[in-house]
Amino acid sequence: MKRRVVITGMGVVHSLGIGVEQFWSAVKEGKNGIKKVTSFDTAEFPTKVAAEITDFDPLLYIDKKEARRMDRYTQFAMAAARMAIESSRLQTETMDKDRVGVLVGSGIGGILTLEDQHRVLLEKGAARISPFFIPMMIANMASARIAMEYGFMGFNECVVTACATANNAIGDAFKVIQRGDADVMITGGAEAPITPLSFAGFCSAKAMSTNPDPETACRPFDKDRDGFVMGEGAAILVLEEYEHAVARGADIVAEIVGYGCTCDAWHVTAPHPEGIGGVKCMQHAIKDAGISPQQIGYINAHGTSTPLNDPAETDVIKKVFGEHAYRLAISSTKSMTGHLLGAAGAIEAVITAMALKEGFLPATINYRNPDPACDLDYIPNEGRPADVEYAISNALGFGGHNAAIVFKKYQ
């Protein structure tokens, strides 16, 4: 018999809010977290906007000495983990730490550190490179640092699957608990990719929006969309075996009941033209949950606001759900949050869990001009109350990675 897995804590660091309460309130109101980039001069770049965090103080969550030895993405992860663990009311000092694991992913890892240290190499020479360069840069350090902070000695891993990273991390953590290898998993994603090199790479690939207006740059499923808008931050969830959570009187946010993971095996950046991988991924997740497609009431779409993704994902949804696709409520909350790359699925997991808990489905903002190729209900511009029992969150990454998670309203 599969063990049940519930969410008992969550933490968020994002431009829309630090902490779940502030973040979720902004999402419900349809606020836009995208602004003009301030951390570097964008004069040479066709993209000028991002969901950049300008009010984060790592010293509120991390010792000053240790904070200096962490890349920004790890700082985000540590802060979100602290919030998640505090909200879960886990007794970290007395619990069996061999039964607590950590699985936090990052698509790019410490790219800010990489750029800074490369500059040091060119300007000052090899002898001036920091001895902390490598452990600051590598993508597994968020998982490692969280475990070290709390002494969690169970299953520990890092997932890197581009923009599917956080969904894979959460899904794999769900399976670790379900099969009995841990009672608690700290999981999610963290990303700090708003750097000149990262921007230059995505701009060169013509993947990002060149619309300079922060209020309209990210418009998923809209006919005038022209590329994704980058975001940064972290979201961490505490997943817990159901009986373990009930025994200690935990407050349960939502339940995770299904997970699907596939690969298109097709192209390094483009989705499969027939959506084969995406279709199978969603079907696997629904089958794993033990429900029918018609029981899904809401989809938090990958919805990147790129010319290729949005009609392709729409087609995938139609193939999975048939006529039910036209009765589904769908939104891309990237319209508000931007695209957090390896942390996107974690931010969207928090949103999906809160949507089920509070009975409110967030909007796709900036939706003005319908695209004939995108003809479903994308909850345009204003969120709506809705009592939904099951929801699915999609994440699709470069390399053809597909990951979907099914959430259930906790009764």
Buried (B, 14 or more C-beta within 10 A) or exposed (E): EEEBBBBBBBBBBBBBBBBBEEBBBBBBBBBBBBBEBEBEEBEEBBBBBBBBBEEBEBEEBBEEEBBEBBBBBBBBBBBBBBBBBEBBBBEBEEBEBEBBBBBBBBBBBBBBBBBBBEEBBEEEEEEEBBEBBBBBBBBBBBBBBBBEBBEBBBBBBBBBBBBBBBBBBBBBBBBBBBEEEBBBBBBBBBBBBBBBBBBEBBBEEEBBBBBEEBEBBBBBBBBEBBBBBBBBBBBBBBBBBBEBBEEBEBEBBBBBBBBBBBBBEBEEEBBBEBBBBBBBBBBBBBBBBEBEBBBBBBBBBBBBBBBEBBBBBBBBBBBBBEEBBEEBBBBBBBBBBBBBBBBBBBBBBBBBBBBBBEEBBBBBBBBEEEBEEBBBBBBBEEBEEBEBBBBBBBBBBBBBBBBBBBBBBBE
